[in-house]
Amino acid sequence: MEKIIILGMGGHAKSVADTIERQSLYEIYGFVVNEKLADIEQYHYPVVGSDGDLQKLFMNGIKHVAMGIGFLGKSRLRERLYLQLREIGYSFPIICDPSAIVSRCTSIGEGTFIGKGAIVNVSAQIGKMCILNAGAIIEHDCHVGDFSHVSVGTVLCGEVKIGKESFIGANATVIQGRRIGDSCIVGAGATVRKDIVESRTFIYE
């Protein structure tokens, strides 16, 4: 079984680790953290290095990496690290919990995380490095852009389109056919009934 490292060591990283264990496709080698966090408490697996060790880890035979850094306030960091690691040569496998229901007629980009009990229905297109958290429902013909995050319990009704680096909060609902632009934030529990076409729009209703 090939080894994989996880970037970060917060709550999302632990969820990623748990899903990797449940997938049984990779052996977790350990966590890679920011140098300032190098002394934090271990969680099942060791801290095997900091950001400065990524090249060395790759040269030592670790070819796969999972993004364990959550979205809020860190979307640009996630993208920067992705580009850095792709340049080194790392691969970003899809991390999908066995309890998720994912149609065979979907497109899922590299590095995307699909959490426990999530549903991705037929003809959905999910970009790279997305987070579809536990219990999220992505209905038929939806499109979720690269680096976006669909939170716990969120419902995207059919034919919804979400732009790049957008965040849809917990238990939000986006009505069928609506469009949400790049870098937008939809607050927890909100219902989106109209298109959000301007980037960096914040919706909390």
Backbone hydrogen bonds, N-H to C=O, Kabsch-Sander energy under -0.5 kcal/mol:
donor,donor_aa,acceptor,acceptor_aa,energy
4,I,27,E,-2.3
5,I,64,H,-1.9
6,I,30,G,-1.9
7,L,66,A,-2.7
8,G,32,V,-3.1
13,A,68,G,-0.7
14,K,10,G,-1.9
15,S,11,G,-1.9
16,V,12,H,-2.5
17,A,13,A,-2.5
18,D,14,K,-2.4
19,T,15,S,-2.1
20,I,16,V,-2.5
21,E,17,A,-2.3
22,R,18,D,-1.9
23,Q,19,T,-2.3
24,S,20,I,-1.8
25,L,20,I,-0.6
27,E,2,E,-2.8
28,I,26,Y,-0.6
29,Y,4,I,-3.0
29,Y,27,E,-0.5
30,G,4,I,-0.8
31,F,46,P,-2.5
32,V,6,I,-2.7
33,V,49,G,-2.1
37,L,34,N,-2.3
38,A,35,E,-1.6
40,I,37,L,-2.1
43,Y,45,Y,-1.1
45,Y,43,Y,-3.2
48,V,31,F,-2.6
48,V,46,P,-0.7
49,G,31,F,-0.8
51,D,33,V,-0.7
53,D,50,S,-2.4
54,L,51,D,-1.3
57,L,53,D,-2.6
58,F,54,L,-1.9
59,M,55,Q,-2.3
60,N,56,K,-1.6
61,G,58,F,-1.8
62,I,57,L,-2.2
63,K,61,G,-0.8
64,H,3,K,-0.7
65,V,91,S,-2.2
66,A,5,I,-2.4
68,G,7,L,-1.3
68,G,66,A,-0.8
70,G,68,G,-0.5
74,K,71,F,-3.2
78,R,74,K,-2.6
79,E,75,S,-1.9
80,R,76,R,-2.6
81,L,77,L,-2.6
82,Y,78,R,-2.1
83,L,79,E,-2.4
84,Q,80,R,-2.3
85,L,81,L,-2.7
86,R,82,Y,-2.5
87,E,83,L,-1.9
88,I,84,Q,-1.5
89,G,85,L,-1.8
90,Y,85,L,-2.1
91,S,63,K,-2.6
95,I,112,T,-2.4
96,C,94,I,-0.7
97,D,114,I,-2.8
100,A,97,D,-2.0
101,I,118,A,-3.0
102,V,100,A,-0.6
103,S,101,I,-0.5
103,S,120,V,-2.9
106,T,104,R,-0.8
107,S,124,A,-2.1
109,G,126,I,-1.7
109,G,127,G,-0.8
111,G,92,F,-1.6
112,T,109,G,-1.4
113,F,130,C,-2.7
114,I,95,I,-2.9
115,G,113,F,-0.5
115,G,132,L,-3.2
118,A,115,G,-1.6
119,I,136,A,-2.8
120,V,101,I,-3.0
121,N,119,I,-0.5
121,N,138,I,-3.1
123,S,105,C,-3.6
124,A,121,N,-1.5
125,Q,142,C,-2.9
126,I,107,S,-3.7
127,G,144,V,-2.7
129,M,110,E,-2.6
130,C,127,G,-0.7
131,I,148,S,-2.1
132,L,113,F,-3.1
133,N,131,I,-0.6
133,N,150,V,-2.9
135,G,116,K,-1.9
136,A,133,N,-2.1
137,I,154,T,-3.0
138,I,119,I,-3.3
138,I,136,A,-0.5
139,E,137,I,-0.7
139,E,156,L,-2.4
141,D,122,V,-1.6
142,C,139,E,-1.4
143,H,160,V,-2.7
144,V,125,Q,-2.7
145,G,143,H,-0.5
145,G,162,I,-1.7
145,G,163,G,-0.6
147,F,128,K,-2.6
148,S,145,G,-1.5
149,H,166,S,-2.6
150,V,131,I,-3.3
151,S,149,H,-0.6
151,S,168,I,-2.6
153,G,134,A,-1.6
154,T,151,S,-1.8
155,V,172,A,-2.6
156,L,137,I,-3.0
157,C,155,V,-0.7
157,C,174,V,-2.4
159,E,140,H,-2.3
160,V,157,C,-1.0
161,K,178,R,-2.1
162,I,143,H,-3.4
163,G,180,I,-1.6
163,G,181,G,-0.8
165,E,146,D,-2.4
166,S,163,G,-0.8
167,F,184,C,-2.9
168,I,149,H,-2.8
169,G,167,F,-0.6
169,G,186,V,-3.1
171,N,152,V,-2.0
172,A,169,G,-1.7
173,T,190,A,-2.6
174,V,155,V,-2.6
175,I,173,T,-0.6
175,I,192,V,-2.5
177,G,158,G,-2.0
178,R,175,I,-1.8
180,I,161,K,-2.8
181,G,196,I,-2.2
183,S,164,K,-3.0
184,C,181,G,-0.7
185,I,201,T,-2.6
186,V,167,F,-2.9
187,G,185,I,-0.5
187,G,203,I,-4.3
189,G,170,A,-2.2
190,A,187,G,-1.8
192,V,173,T,-3.0
193,R,191,T,-0.8
196,I,179,R,-3.6
197,V,195,D,-0.6
200,R,182,D,-1.6
201,T,198,E,-0.7
203,I,185,I,-2.9
